[in-house]
Amino acid sequence: MRRLAAAVLACGLAAASASAGDLVLRNCSLIDGTGAPPVTGAVVVIRDGRILDAGSASRVRVPAGAEIIDLGGATALPGIINAHVHEAFDEERLRSWAAAGVTSVRDMASCGETIEEGMEGRAESRRRPELARLFAAGPMIAPPKGYGSLFVESPDDARAKVAALAAAGVDAV
């Protein structure tokens, strides 16, 4: 677990220093998420906060002048996505998820206090690499007295409320 945490921390550092030039993570076991076996002694090249190349040290070219972090054999893997969470509009929760390797979460059926505040919080999470990226599904739509928080009276009312949510910028309904 400690070795995995080192890789997650290094990837967080990579995102945080994205503007400082190329960053190379080396000496790791790379799980690429494709189902292929792990690559031992792997190298990951990051430029502008994005992975430019990853693979065996014999194949990946390390850019001149890159900052190099030796992961000491730790495991590096793609960020984990949690596609169904609740009450994610909370900085500490987003920070905790990111520290645990969860890079993105989709909050189902909430948006914070208001849609506008929710969209501001979502945008903030995407600017700060120490927070999990937040995707917002908006409030749960329901019939009157139903289970949810955004009640609709008719098909036309539902269409209008969905259009308003889309205009506000929610990622899903």
KAFEN-V294318 format. One line per field, one symbol per residue. ss: DSSP state (@ for helix, = for strand, . for the rest). phi: phi as a letter, one per 20 degrees, with the letter a starting at -180 (. if undefined). A space follows every 50 residues. Layout:
ss = ???
phi = ???
This chain:
ss = .@@@@@@@@@@@@@@@.@@@..=========.......=========..= ======..........====....===..======.....@@@@@@@@@. .========.....@@@@@@@@@@@@@.....=======.===......= ==..@@@@@@@@@@@@@@.....
phi = .fffffffffffffffdgeeofccdcmceddenenffgeemeccddclmc febbqfffdeeeffnffddeelnfedbgfeddebcclefbgffffffffe neebcdeembbnfcgffffffffffeedfedffdddemffebfgmeeqcd edebgfffgfffffffffofebc
